[in-house]
Amino acid sequence: MKKLLFLLLSTSAFAQNPDPSKITLVLHGGAGTITRQNMTPEKEKAYREALNRALQTGYDVLKKGGTSLDAVEATIHVMEDSPLFNAGKGAVFTHEGKNELDAAVMDGKTLKAGAVAGVTTVRNPISAARAVMEKSEHVMMIGKGAETFAKEKGLTIVDPSYFYTENRWQGLQKALKEEKVKLDHSEEKPAKPTKAPKNASSRAEELIFSEGKKFGTVGCVALDQYGNLAAGTSTGGMTNKRYGRVGDAPIIGAGTYADNETCAVSATGHGEYFIRSVVAYDIAALMRYKGLSVEEAAKEVVNKKLVERGGEGGVIALDAKGNFSMPFNSEGMYRGFITADGKKTVEIYKD
Ligand code: ASP
């Protein structure tokens, strides 16, 4: 009996076997038309500061022995609470002038996942997604039900006006104006697709989502000292989206995915394309079935498949050894990473 107990204890200790040198955290703050030309020094400084703060927050959690899930949630909170990003405070507006938020989280160790979509009163949708994963029998909850659930679980509930920012409101006004101009114009001369061949539905999408093509979703993938991966994504979706539209972020396998045996992925970009291409799972599948590295798999999907299909955006992807990749096919992507030694790197532009 004693022997058995010892064996059990030592095996579980071995399974845990914390190794702080494994710690890695990668994040993104959205992809899109982010160029040096349309950036001011003040704006760039603000983004760099926020991204560094988010990286440090997640790292501190990991360093203290927290799990990758804890780190992902804490990192995303920082970005959700910052008006700079299209998630939580600072979320973009729907066509009807509302903020409807989507988020998802996935645990690479257990393959458990949780997501919420179309919530309007939950201050930190990533925590609601985690509550769905850990405190319900379900994977996804939407709208009013998700809000009731979040409230029941003690999450912070806010008035919808909390999410208002002048900047995003102006973004919607611009999108509405552009859409009108394009629609009026299109009666005489249809707008040309801006990219390589797109399918029929993309013309309508282009009209809806024309506003500057800024995808400011936030996401994080992390590896903890126990060797476990987690991924999370949180977003306001796309400016001028229609009622009830749900993007890729809360769809497990599209915008968010994690599996210790392959990788953790969080995406940002034109959600409709990411859903149709099942982007996050495709990256994991290329690793599992074709033996590609995380970098090869992520680049194959983002820089080849999505480009061929006209889907703009990027991903962050991390494997259980700490290898990661941050490819994007748009002009820029707010992104960064922090490694075990605590060294932070933040990047914005293509080159
Ligand atoms: N992927 C998000 C969506 O389609 C948008 C973004 O990345 O900003 O909802």
Boltz pocket constraint, residues with backbone or C-beta under 6 A from the ligand:
constraints:
  - pocket:
      binder: B
      contacts: [[A, 30], [A, 31], [A, 86], [A, 214], [A, 215], [A, 216], [A, 217], [A, 235], [A, 236], [A, 237], [A, 238], [A, 246], [A, 247], [A, 248], [A, 249], [A, 255], [A, 267], [A, 268], [A, 269], [A, 270], [A, 271], [A, 272]]
      max_distance: 6.0
